[in-house]
Every structure is written in structure tokens, then in C-alpha cells.
């Protein structure tokens, strides 16, 4: 267990930047300074009381110097504490930004096929909590834990230097007993704590799913049904937390009882020592204040340990992101070699499901000619979508060879692959912003306004005619039109056209359009298809249509008909 926790801490530290680590070391140094001064001022106060009671201070100047020594020590301790907290808050703020940037980069570079498992409602909630948990973990370790430990050590050092052996023994016994109680308290509740975090993450995922399906829920009048579905999870969390708090309350009472008992013993021992002349009244005051200094961090030990455990559980989501595989396509150095070919060739390729590592489809011999219009046909489940995902390297293949325009697929980096093969899926993707921003999304080259307008005109999103599906008559107004991330302001046909308009701003070797006419009426479909084909011919690009629309098929130069031969292939191999 200890070894596992140590490995996790190393993984946490590996995520932190070197700059953040150095800042944390500086914060720990300030914590040491403030803890040292915090343990000194009670001694100064005791010495001041002793000097006054013994008549050692006879003049105002002597009194002022004594008070000044005490005041400066106390003020310095408080000022350093405040400065440490301010610096820590700034470090945490900048570190959260670093962690979020790191998480985004890792998520964007993960294999596309893993997104369903990583971006569910529950996983998203876990990731958000992970960022907060990791930040809280740093705060606790740099501020609370180190400050508590250092304060306790410095306080005990002052007790050893200025108190009789009996007093030292009493304080050490109190310290050991309290630490044991806190350790039992923490370890006994680890399972419940982890259960609470898991239940809350699961509930957050259910709530995200409900919000996502709100239209469906509303359309079926299933609000009460959904509430009943979520209610058991809510009640379970409540019951678990109540049980946790009751258990913790018992230990808190036990520690308070221990504190009061030892304080009484300490006072009695101090009185006896004073009466025997073995201890001054000023030393007794110092001891009592040092005891309070010691009690405060000890009382906080449980809270720090509890928060550390909870934060570590939450932060594990970040460790999962850090350990997630990056798509190897991002690690390929860009090749400067000229492809020298025009076709896409798929030879004896078996595509696999990356999550289950099971075969999906077998493609014996497929040639998609460059510069031509080709239709990809076949019944549902025959492997059309799997083929496209394999060409884009979203799905891996365990055998066979894929050649893109004369070069093996594995030699393309991500940008080269996108430049060669541009796909528009059935479900359009948009960002919250203007039409201009959505058109330019992902483009690295400079695009002038006239080119953007031409792209909108090519799919009949601007201009006269088809006024029921036109964004704006004026093209420049259209570019400034604001849409949400799901483009709910637009009809299905307008979403389809806007997605296709992006294609006109690209110049790939091959376009892939999945059910391009699904949301277009007959006139609009003819208009858009003619413009797309004209644009493709102009730039020398091929087109691959995946469509069940016979009118689209009739426009093609050739057909590719797929039939999933996977089962037959493997049966033949087993028989052989």
C-alpha cells in the first residue's frame, strides 16, 4: 500500500512543471520560517512576564525593548504566513491553468476510438474534479502539511529547551496518543471516502446524460420517471455521508476528551513545579501557550489527512489522463517524400475494434481511384464506416496494407493525412462563435473574405432563392452571424450546408462525404453536388460518396460494393 502511494506521488510530481516545483520549494521555506517564529514568540512572552514579575524591567526604555522584541517576533510570524498564503494562491492559480492545458493536450491526442470511454458524463465529471483535487493536493502538501509538521517540530523543540522533563513527557505522550487516534480514524474511513467520491461521480454522469437527453425526456413526459431514476443515487450518497460524519464525530469527541484531560494534567504538573520552585510562572505561561501551539496543528492533522486522501482520490482521474495512450499518428515525423500516386489502395486489410481488440471487417482488395467520383455502397453493417475510420487511422488494422496516393498510410503524420483525405461525417461539428470562425476552424492558411463568401454561395447559404434555408441574404452579414456549439439556431439542412462549405476551403487529394444529401431537398442537393464536383475537378481531387441515394450514385464514375467477409475469412483460415 505504501509503495503504491509512493508511486502515485511520483506520478503526481511528474505532471508538475519544473517552475511550479521550484515555487513550491520556496513556499515550504517560508512555512519553515513562519513556524519557527510562531514557536519563538510564546517564549518571548514568557520571558517578558518573568522579567516584569522579577522586577528586571525598571525603566520605560527597558520595557519598550522587551515589548518590541516580542512584538516583532509575533508580527514577523504573521506577516510571513500571510505572504506565504498569497504566493501559494497565485501558484495554485497558474498551476491549474498548466494542468488544464496538459489535460486538453492529452485528450486531443488520444486515439479517436477511445473517446467514448473517456468522455462520458461520469469521466468528464471525474476529470473536472481531478483538476480541483490535484490543486487542493498541492495546497495541502505545500501549506497545511508542511506548516503543521514544522510547527509541531519547532514547538516541541522549544518545549524541550524551556520546560522540565515532566512537562516534555506529558506533551510527547499527548502527541503520540492523538496521532494514533487520527491514524485509526483515517484508515478506517478510506473505503467509505472512496465510495462517496465514486457515487458522486456516477451521479454527475447520470445528470449530464439527463441534460443531454432533455429533449427526449420532455417529449416523453418522463421528468418524474427520470427523477425516480436519479433519486436512489442521491439518497445513497446522503446515507453514506451521514454514516461517515457520525463515525468521524465519535473520533473528534475522543480527541477533544484527550485534549482536555492532558491540559488538566499539564496545569496540575505546572502548579506543582511552581510550588516546588522548579519552574517560574513565566515558564508556565510559555508551556501553556506552547501546548496550545502544539494542539492546534495536531487537531488539524486529521483534517489535512482526510482532505489529502479525498483530493488524491479525485486527482487519480488526472493520472488516468496522463497514462492514456497518445495516437501514434502524432509521433510520426512529417515525410517530405512525394507520394507519386493517385489512388487509395486497401489490400487484405482486417480492421479491429480498438476498445475490444476484436476484428470488425475484412477488405480483400479495394481501389478508390484518384480524380474520379466513386460511390461506396453496401448494406448496413457491411463495414463502410469502419473502412473510412481505418483510412483516417481512427481504427487500427491487424493485417494487410493501406496505400494512400502511392505512399503507405503509416508514413503520414496527422496533418499530412488530413491534407490528403478530408471527410465530412453525417453529424456536423460546430463551435460557439460566428459563421466565419466555424468556416476557418482548423485552417492554418490565410483566407480572405471573398473566398469565405464563395464557399457559402457554393452551398446556397447566402444569396437569393431557397429563402427558408438561407442564413442571410447579405453575405457579410452571414459571416458575422453567431451560432451556438450545437448550432441549434440552424435547421438540419443549414447545418449540413455549413459543414459542406468548409470542404470548399480545403484542397485535399480525396473528399469523403457520408450521406451528403441526407438533409437536403432535391433542388438543393443538385445545386450543392454540382458545385462540389466542379470544385473537386478544379483542384484535381477525387470524391468518395457513401450514400443510399440513387441520384448520388448515378452521378458517379464507378462503384465499390462492400460485403462483410470477415466471418467467412476466419472460418476458412481455421479450416485450413
C-alpha positions as CSV (number, residue, x, y, z in Angstrom):
1,X,0.0,0.0,0.0
2,X,2.8,2.4,1.0
3,X,4.7,1.5,-2.1
4,X,1.6,2.1,-4.3
5,X,1.0,5.5,-2.6
6,X,4.7,6.4,-3.2
7,X,4.4,5.6,-6.9
8,X,1.2,7.7,-7.2
9,X,3.0,10.6,-5.6
10,X,5.8,10.3,-8.1
11,X,3.2,10.3,-10.9
12,X,1.6,13.5,-9.4
13,X,5.1,15.2,-9.3
14,X,5.8,14.1,-12.9
15,X,2.8,16.2,-14.1
16,X,4.0,19.3,-12.3
17,X,6.3,21.7,-14.3
18,X,9.8,22.4,-13.0
19,X,8.9,26.0,-12.4
20,X,5.9,25.0,-10.2
21,X,8.2,22.6,-8.2
22,X,10.7,25.4,-7.5
23,X,7.9,27.7,-6.4
24,X,6.6,25.0,-4.0
25,X,10.1,24.6,-2.5
26,X,10.1,28.4,-1.8
27,X,6.7,28.1,-0.2
28,X,7.9,25.3,2.1
29,X,10.9,27.5,3.0
30,X,8.5,30.3,4.0
31,X,6.5,27.8,6.0
32,X,9.6,26.8,7.9
33,X,10.4,30.5,8.7
34,X,6.8,31.2,9.9
35,X,6.7,28.0,12.0
36,X,10.0,28.8,13.7
37,X,8.9,32.3,14.6
38,X,5.5,31.0,15.7
39,X,7.2,28.8,18.2
40,X,9.5,31.6,19.4
41,X,7.0,34.3,20.4
42,X,5.4,32.3,23.3
43,X,8.9,32.0,24.7
44,X,9.4,35.8,24.3
45,X,6.1,36.4,26.0
46,X,7.0,34.1,29.0
47,X,10.4,35.8,29.3
48,X,8.6,39.2,29.3
49,X,6.3,38.1,32.1
50,X,9.2,36.7,34.1
51,X,11.2,39.9,33.7
52,X,8.2,42.0,34.9
53,X,7.5,39.7,37.9
54,X,11.1,39.7,38.9
55,X,11.5,43.4,38.6
56,X,14.1,43.1,35.9
57,X,12.4,45.8,33.9
58,X,12.8,49.1,35.8
59,X,12.6,51.7,33.1
60,X,10.2,52.5,30.2
61,X,13.1,52.0,27.7
62,X,13.7,48.5,29.0
63,X,10.0,47.7,28.9
64,X,9.7,49.1,25.3
65,X,12.7,47.0,24.2
66,X,11.2,43.9,25.7
67,X,7.8,44.5,24.2
68,X,9.4,45.4,20.9
69,X,11.3,42.0,20.8
70,X,8.1,40.1,21.5
71,X,6.0,42.3,19.0
72,X,8.5,42.0,16.2
73,X,8.7,38.2,16.6
74,X,4.9,37.8,16.6
75,X,4.4,40.3,13.7
76,X,7.1,38.7,11.6
77,X,5.4,35.3,12.0
78,X,2.0,36.6,11.0
79,X,3.4,38.6,8.0
80,X,5.3,35.6,6.6
81,X,2.2,33.4,7.0
82,X,0.1,35.9,5.0
83,X,2.8,36.3,2.3
84,X,3.1,32.5,2.0
85,X,-0.7,32.1,1.5
86,X,-0.8,34.8,-1.1
87,X,2.1,33.3,-3.0
88,X,0.5,29.9,-2.8
89,X,-2.8,31.1,-4.1
90,X,-1.0,32.6,-7.1
91,X,1.0,29.4,-7.7
92,X,-2.2,27.3,-7.5
93,X,-4.0,29.5,-10.0
94,X,-1.2,29.3,-12.5
95,X,-0.7,25.6,-11.9
96,X,-4.4,24.9,-12.5
97,X,-4.0,26.6,-15.9
98,X,-1.0,24.3,-16.6
99,X,-2.9,21.2,-15.6
100,X,-6.0,22.1,-17.7
101,X,-3.7,22.8,-20.7
102,X,-1.9,19.5,-20.2
103,X,-5.2,17.6,-19.9
104,X,-6.6,19.2,-23.1
105,X,-3.5,18.3,-25.0
106,X,-3.6,14.7,-23.8
107,X,-7.3,14.3,-24.6
108,X,-7.0,15.9,-28.1
109,X,-4.1,13.5,-29.0
110,X,-5.7,10.3,-27.7
111,X,-6.9,7.7,-30.3
112,X,-10.3,8.7,-31.6
113,X,-11.7,5.3,-30.9
114,X,-11.2,5.7,-27.1
115,X,-13.2,8.9,-26.9
116,X,-16.4,7.1,-25.9
117,X,-14.9,5.6,-22.8
118,X,-13.0,8.7,-21.8
119,X,-15.5,11.4,-22.5
120,X,-18.7,10.0,-20.9
121,X,-20.6,12.2,-18.4
122,X,-19.0,10.4,-15.5
123,X,-15.5,10.6,-16.9
124,X,-15.9,14.3,-17.6
125,X,-17.0,14.9,-14.1
126,X,-14.1,12.9,-12.8
127,X,-11.6,14.9,-14.9
128,X,-13.1,18.3,-13.7
129,X,-12.8,17.1,-10.1
130,X,-9.4,15.8,-10.8
131,X,-8.1,19.2,-11.6
132,X,-9.5,20.7,-8.4
133,X,-8.3,17.7,-6.4
134,X,-4.8,18.0,-7.8
135,X,-4.7,21.7,-7.0
136,X,-6.0,21.0,-3.5
137,X,-3.4,18.3,-3.0
138,X,-0.6,20.8,-3.7
139,X,-2.1,23.3,-1.4
140,X,-2.4,20.8,1.4
141,X,1.1,19.4,0.9
142,X,2.9,22.8,0.5
143,X,0.9,24.8,3.0
144,X,-1.0,22.7,5.5
145,X,1.0,19.6,6.0
146,X,4.5,21.2,6.0
147,X,3.3,24.1,8.1
148,X,1.7,21.7,10.6
149,X,4.7,19.3,10.8
150,X,7.2,22.2,11.1
151,X,5.1,24.0,13.7
152,X,4.8,20.8,15.8
153,X,8.6,20.1,15.5
154,X,9.6,23.7,16.3
155,X,7.1,23.8,19.2
156,X,8.4,20.6,20.7
157,X,12.0,21.9,20.3
158,X,11.0,25.0,22.4
159,X,9.3,22.8,25.0
160,X,12.5,20.6,25.3
161,X,14.6,23.7,25.7
162,X,12.5,25.6,28.2
163,X,10.3,23.1,30.1
164,X,11.2,20.5,32.7
165,X,11.3,16.8,31.7
166,X,7.9,16.0,33.2
167,X,6.2,18.6,31.0
168,X,8.1,17.3,28.0
169,X,6.9,13.8,28.7
170,X,3.3,14.9,29.1
171,X,3.4,16.7,25.7
172,X,5.1,13.8,23.9
173,X,2.5,11.4,25.3
174,X,-0.3,13.6,24.2
175,X,1.2,13.9,20.7
176,X,1.6,10.2,20.3
177,X,-1.9,9.4,21.5
178,X,-3.5,12.0,19.2
179,X,-1.6,10.8,16.2
180,X,-2.6,7.2,16.8
181,X,-6.3,8.2,17.1
182,X,-6.1,10.3,13.9
183,X,-4.3,7.4,12.0
184,X,-7.1,4.9,13.1
185,X,-9.7,7.5,12.1
186,X,-8.3,8.0,8.6
187,X,-7.6,4.3,7.8
188,X,-10.9,3.1,9.0
189,X,-12.7,5.6,6.6
190,X,-10.7,5.2,3.5
191,X,-13.2,2.8,1.9
192,X,-16.2,5.0,2.7
193,X,-14.4,8.1,1.4
194,X,-13.6,6.5,-1.9
195,X,-17.2,5.2,-2.1
196,X,-18.6,8.7,-1.7
197,X,-16.4,10.1,-4.4
198,X,-17.3,7.3,-6.8
199,X,-21.0,7.7,-6.1
200,X,-20.9,11.4,-6.7
201,X,-19.0,10.9,-10.0
202,X,-21.6,8.4,-11.1
203,X,-24.4,10.7,-10.2
204,X,-22.8,13.6,-12.1
205,X,-22.6,11.3,-15.1
206,X,-26.3,10.5,-14.8
207,X,-27.2,14.1,-14.5
208,X,-25.1,15.0,-17.6
209,X,-26.8,12.2,-19.5
210,X,-30.2,13.5,-18.5
211,X,-29.4,17.1,-19.6
212,X,-28.1,15.8,-22.9
213,X,-31.3,13.8,-23.4
214,X,-33.6,16.6,-22.1
215,X,-35.5,16.9,-25.4
216,X,-36.2,13.2,-25.4
217,X,-37.3,13.3,-21.7
218,X,-39.5,16.3,-22.3
219,X,-41.1,14.7,-25.4
220,X,-42.0,11.6,-23.5
221,X,-43.2,13.4,-20.3
222,X,-40.6,11.4,-18.4
223,X,-39.5,14.0,-15.9
224,X,-40.9,12.2,-12.9
225,X,-39.5,8.9,-14.3
226,X,-36.0,10.4,-14.6
227,X,-36.3,11.9,-11.1
228,X,-37.2,8.5,-9.7
229,X,-34.2,7.0,-11.6
230,X,-31.8,9.5,-10.0
231,X,-33.3,9.6,-6.5
232,X,-31.8,6.3,-5.3
233,X,-28.3,7.6,-6.1
234,X,-28.9,10.8,-4.3
235,X,-30.2,9.0,-1.2
236,X,-27.4,6.6,-1.2
237,X,-24.9,9.4,-1.2
238,X,-26.7,11.1,1.7
239,X,-26.8,7.9,3.8
240,X,-23.1,7.2,3.2
241,X,-22.1,10.7,4.1
242,X,-24.2,10.6,7.3
243,X,-22.6,7.4,8.3
244,X,-19.2,8.9,7.6
245,X,-19.9,12.0,9.6
246,X,-21.2,10.1,12.6
247,X,-18.2,7.9,12.7
248,X,-15.9,11.0,12.4
249,X,-17.8,12.8,15.2
250,X,-17.0,9.9,17.6
251,X,-13.3,10.3,17.0
252,X,-13.5,14.1,17.2
253,X,-15.1,13.8,20.6
254,X,-12.4,11.3,21.7
255,X,-9.6,13.7,20.7
256,X,-11.3,16.6,22.5
257,X,-11.6,14.5,25.6
258,X,-7.9,13.6,25.3
259,X,-7.0,17.2,24.9
260,X,-8.9,18.4,28.0
261,X,-7.5,15.6,30.1
262,X,-3.9,16.3,29.1
263,X,-4.5,20.1,29.6
264,X,-5.7,19.4,33.2
265,X,-2.7,17.2,33.8
266,X,-0.4,19.8,32.4
267,X,-1.8,22.6,34.6
268,X,-1.6,20.4,37.7
269,X,2.0,19.5,36.9
270,X,2.9,23.2,36.3
271,X,1.3,24.2,39.6
272,X,3.2,21.6,41.5
273,X,6.5,22.5,39.8
274,X,6.0,26.2,40.5
275,X,5.2,25.4,44.2
276,X,8.4,23.4,44.5
277,X,10.4,26.2,42.9
278,X,11.4,24.1,39.9
279,X,9.5,26.3,37.4
280,X,8.8,30.0,37.1
281,X,5.3,31.5,36.4
282,X,6.6,32.9,33.2
283,X,7.9,29.4,32.1
284,X,4.4,28.0,33.0
285,X,2.8,30.6,30.7
286,X,5.2,29.7,28.0
287,X,4.4,26.0,28.4
288,X,0.7,26.6,28.3
289,X,0.9,28.7,25.1
290,X,3.3,26.2,23.5
291,X,0.8,23.5,24.4
292,X,-1.9,25.5,22.5
293,X,0.6,25.9,19.6
294,X,1.1,22.2,19.6
295,X,-2.6,21.3,20.0
296,X,-3.7,23.5,17.0
297,X,-1.6,21.6,14.3
298,X,-2.4,18.2,15.9
299,X,-6.1,19.0,15.8
300,X,-5.7,19.8,12.1
301,X,-3.8,16.6,11.4
302,X,-7.0,14.6,10.7
303,X,-8.5,17.3,8.5
304,X,-5.3,17.5,6.4
305,X,-5.1,13.8,6.1
306,X,-8.7,13.5,5.3
307,X,-8.5,16.2,2.6
308,X,-5.3,14.7,1.3
309,X,-7.0,11.3,0.9
310,X,-10.1,12.8,-0.8
311,X,-8.0,15.0,-3.1
312,X,-5.8,12.1,-4.0
313,X,-8.8,10.0,-5.0
314,X,-10.2,12.8,-7.1
315,X,-6.7,13.5,-8.7
316,X,-6.5,9.9,-9.9
317,X,-8.6,11.0,-12.9
318,X,-5.6,13.1,-14.0
319,X,-3.3,10.2,-13.6
320,X,-5.5,8.2,-15.9
321,X,-5.4,11.0,-18.4
322,X,-1.6,11.2,-18.1
323,X,-1.4,7.4,-18.6
324,X,-3.8,7.4,-21.6
325,X,-2.2,6.5,-24.9
326,X,-1.4,9.1,-27.4
327,X,-2.3,8.4,-31.0
328,X,0.9,7.3,-32.7
329,X,0.0,9.4,-35.7
330,X,1.2,12.4,-33.8
331,X,4.6,10.8,-33.3
332,X,5.3,10.3,-36.9
333,X,7.9,12.8,-38.4
334,X,6.5,14.6,-41.4
335,X,7.7,12.9,-44.6
336,X,8.8,15.1,-47.5
337,X,8.7,12.3,-50.0
338,X,6.4,12.9,-53.0
339,X,3.6,10.4,-53.0
340,X,3.7,10.0,-56.7
341,X,0.3,8.1,-56.9
342,X,-3.3,8.9,-57.4
343,X,-5.3,6.1,-55.9
344,X,-6.2,4.8,-52.5
345,X,-5.5,1.0,-52.2
346,X,-6.7,-1.3,-49.5
347,X,-5.2,-4.8,-49.7
348,X,-6.2,-7.7,-47.5
349,X,-6.9,-5.4,-44.5
350,X,-8.6,-6.6,-41.3
351,X,-9.9,-3.7,-39.2
352,X,-10.2,-4.1,-35.4
353,X,-12.2,-2.5,-32.7
354,X,-9.5,-0.8,-30.6
355,X,-11.6,-0.9,-27.3
356,X,-12.3,-4.6,-27.5
357,X,-9.4,-5.6,-29.8
358,X,-11.7,-7.7,-31.9
359,X,-11.9,-7.9,-35.7
360,X,-14.7,-5.8,-37.3
361,X,-14.3,-6.2,-41.1
362,X,-12.1,-7.6,-43.8
363,X,-11.4,-5.7,-47.0
364,X,-9.8,-8.0,-49.6
365,X,-8.9,-5.7,-52.4
366,X,-10.3,-2.2,-52.8
367,X,-9.1,0.6,-55.1
368,X,-10.5,4.1,-54.8
369,X,-9.3,6.0,-57.9
370,X,-8.0,9.5,-57.6
371,X,-9.5,12.3,-59.5
372,X,-12.7,10.3,-60.0
373,X,-16.2,10.3,-58.4
374,X,-16.8,6.9,-56.7
375,X,-19.7,5.6,-54.7
376,X,-19.2,3.3,-51.7
377,X,-22.2,1.1,-51.3
378,X,-23.3,-1.8,-49.2
379,X,-25.9,-2.9,-46.6
380,X,-25.9,-1.6,-43.0
381,X,-23.1,-3.2,-41.0
382,X,-21.0,-4.2,-44.0
383,X,-18.1,-2.0,-42.8
384,X,-18.4,1.3,-44.8
385,X,-17.9,3.5,-41.7
386,X,-15.1,1.2,-40.4
387,X,-13.3,1.5,-43.7
388,X,-13.3,5.3,-43.5
389,X,-12.2,5.2,-39.9
390,X,-9.4,2.9,-40.8
391,X,-8.3,5.2,-43.7
392,X,-8.2,8.1,-41.2
393,X,-6.3,5.9,-38.7
394,X,-9.1,6.1,-36.1
395,X,-9.4,2.3,-36.2
396,X,-6.2,0.2,-36.5
397,X,-5.8,-2.8,-38.8
398,X,-4.0,-6.0,-37.7
399,X,-3.1,-7.2,-41.2
400,X,-2.9,-6.0,-44.7
401,X,-1.6,-2.9,-46.4
402,X,-3.2,0.6,-47.0
403,X,-1.6,2.9,-49.6
404,X,-2.6,6.5,-49.9
405,X,-1.6,8.0,-53.2
406,X,1.5,5.9,-53.6
407,X,2.7,6.1,-50.0
408,X,2.0,3.7,-47.1
409,X,-0.5,5.1,-44.7
410,X,1.9,4.7,-41.7
411,X,4.2,7.2,-43.2
412,X,1.7,10.1,-43.0
413,X,1.6,12.3,-39.9
414,X,-1.7,13.7,-38.7
415,X,-1.6,17.0,-40.7
416,X,-0.5,15.2,-43.9
417,X,-3.2,12.7,-43.5
418,X,-5.9,15.4,-43.1
419,X,-4.5,17.3,-46.1
420,X,-4.7,14.1,-48.2
421,X,-8.1,12.8,-47.1
422,X,-10.8,15.2,-46.0
423,X,-14.0,13.6,-44.5
424,X,-17.4,15.2,-43.7
425,X,-19.4,13.0,-41.3
426,X,-23.1,12.8,-41.1
427,X,-23.1,14.6,-37.7
428,X,-21.7,18.1,-38.2
429,X,-19.4,19.6,-35.6
430,X,-19.6,23.3,-34.7
431,X,-18.0,25.7,-32.2
432,X,-19.8,28.5,-30.4
433,X,-18.9,31.6,-32.4
434,X,-19.6,33.2,-35.7
435,X,-20.1,31.6,-39.1
436,X,-16.7,33.0,-40.1
437,X,-15.0,31.3,-37.1
438,X,-16.7,28.0,-37.9
439,X,-15.6,28.1,-41.5
440,X,-12.0,28.9,-40.6
441,X,-11.9,26.3,-37.8
442,X,-8.8,24.1,-38.3
443,X,-7.4,26.1,-41.2
444,X,-3.8,27.3,-40.9
445,X,-3.7,29.3,-44.2
446,X,-4.9,32.9,-44.7
447,X,-8.4,33.1,-46.2
448,X,-9.8,36.3,-47.5
449,X,-13.5,37.3,-47.1
450,X,-14.3,36.7,-50.8
451,X,-13.2,33.1,-50.5
452,X,-15.4,32.6,-47.5
453,X,-18.4,34.2,-49.2
454,X,-17.8,31.9,-52.3
455,X,-17.9,28.9,-50.0
456,X,-21.2,29.9,-48.6
457,X,-22.6,30.7,-52.0
458,X,-21.5,27.3,-53.3
459,X,-23.8,25.5,-50.8
460,X,-26.5,28.2,-51.2
461,X,-26.3,29.6,-47.6
462,X,-26.3,33.1,-48.9
463,X,-28.0,34.9,-51.7
464,X,-31.5,34.8,-53.1
465,X,-33.6,31.7,-53.5
466,X,-34.3,28.9,-51.0
467,X,-35.0,31.7,-48.5
468,X,-36.3,29.2,-46.0
469,X,-32.9,27.7,-45.6
470,X,-30.7,30.8,-46.2
471,X,-28.8,32.3,-43.2
472,X,-28.7,35.8,-44.6
473,X,-29.3,37.4,-47.9
474,X,-26.2,39.7,-47.4
475,X,-23.0,37.5,-47.4
476,X,-21.1,39.7,-45.0
477,X,-24.0,39.6,-42.5
478,X,-23.9,35.9,-42.8
479,X,-20.2,35.7,-41.9
480,X,-20.9,37.7,-38.7
481,X,-23.9,35.6,-37.7
482,X,-23.5,33.9,-34.3
483,X,-24.3,30.3,-33.7
484,X,-24.0,28.0,-30.6
485,X,-21.8,25.0,-30.3
486,X,-24.6,22.7,-31.4
487,X,-25.9,25.2,-34.0
488,X,-29.5,24.8,-32.7
489,X,-30.3,28.1,-34.4
490,X,-29.9,26.4,-37.8
491,X,-32.0,23.7,-39.5
492,X,-30.6,20.3,-40.2
493,X,-30.2,21.3,-43.9
494,X,-28.4,24.5,-43.0
495,X,-26.0,22.6,-40.7
496,X,-25.3,20.2,-43.5
497,X,-24.5,23.0,-45.9
498,X,-22.3,24.9,-43.4
499,X,-20.4,21.7,-42.9
500,X,-20.0,21.2,-46.6
501,X,-18.9,24.9,-47.0
502,X,-15.8,24.0,-45.0
503,X,-14.9,21.5,-47.7
504,X,-14.7,24.2,-50.3
505,X,-11.9,25.9,-48.3
506,X,-9.8,22.7,-48.3
507,X,-7.7,21.2,-51.1
508,X,-7.3,17.5,-50.4
509,X,-6.4,14.7,-52.7
510,X,-9.7,12.9,-51.8
511,X,-13.0,14.1,-50.4
512,X,-15.2,11.6,-48.5
513,X,-18.8,12.6,-48.0
514,X,-21.1,10.5,-45.8
515,X,-24.8,10.7,-46.8
516,X,-24.2,14.1,-48.3
517,X,-27.9,14.6,-49.3
518,X,-29.5,13.4,-46.1
519,X,-30.9,16.8,-45.0
520,X,-31.1,18.5,-48.4
521,X,-34.2,18.8,-50.7
522,X,-33.9,17.7,-54.3
523,X,-33.1,21.1,-55.8
524,X,-30.6,22.0,-53.1
525,X,-28.9,18.6,-53.4
526,X,-28.4,19.0,-57.2
527,X,-27.0,22.5,-56.7
528,X,-24.6,21.5,-53.9
529,X,-23.4,18.3,-55.6
530,X,-22.7,20.2,-58.9
531,X,-20.6,22.8,-57.1
532,X,-18.7,20.2,-55.1
533,X,-17.9,18.1,-58.1
534,X,-16.9,21.2,-60.0
535,X,-14.6,22.3,-57.2
536,X,-13.1,18.8,-56.9
537,X,-12.4,18.7,-60.6
538,X,-10.8,22.2,-60.4
539,X,-8.3,21.1,-57.7
540,X,-7.8,17.6,-59.1
541,X,-9.4,15.8,-56.1
542,X,-11.3,12.6,-56.1
543,X,-14.7,12.2,-54.4
544,X,-15.9,9.2,-52.5
545,X,-19.7,9.2,-51.8
546,X,-21.1,7.0,-49.0
547,X,-24.8,7.2,-49.9
548,X,-28.0,5.3,-50.2
549,X,-29.4,8.0,-52.5
550,X,-29.7,6.6,-56.0
551,X,-29.4,10.1,-57.6
552,X,-26.0,10.5,-55.9
553,X,-24.9,7.0,-57.2
554,X,-26.0,7.9,-60.7
555,X,-23.5,10.8,-60.8
556,X,-20.5,8.6,-60.0
557,X,-17.9,7.3,-62.4
558,X,-17.6,4.0,-60.5
559,X,-19.0,1.9,-57.7
560,X,-17.4,-0.1,-54.8
561,X,-19.8,-2.6,-53.2
562,X,-18.9,-3.9,-49.8
563,X,-19.9,-7.1,-48.2
564,X,-18.5,-8.0,-44.8
565,X,-16.5,-11.2,-45.5
566,X,-14.9,-11.2,-42.0
567,X,-16.7,-14.4,-40.7
568,X,-16.0,-16.3,-43.9
569,X,-12.4,-15.3,-43.9
570,X,-11.7,-16.5,-40.4
571,X,-13.7,-19.7,-40.9
572,X,-11.6,-20.5,-44.0
573,X,-8.4,-19.9,-42.1
574,X,-9.5,-22.2,-39.2
575,X,-10.5,-24.9,-41.6
576,X,-7.1,-24.7,-43.4
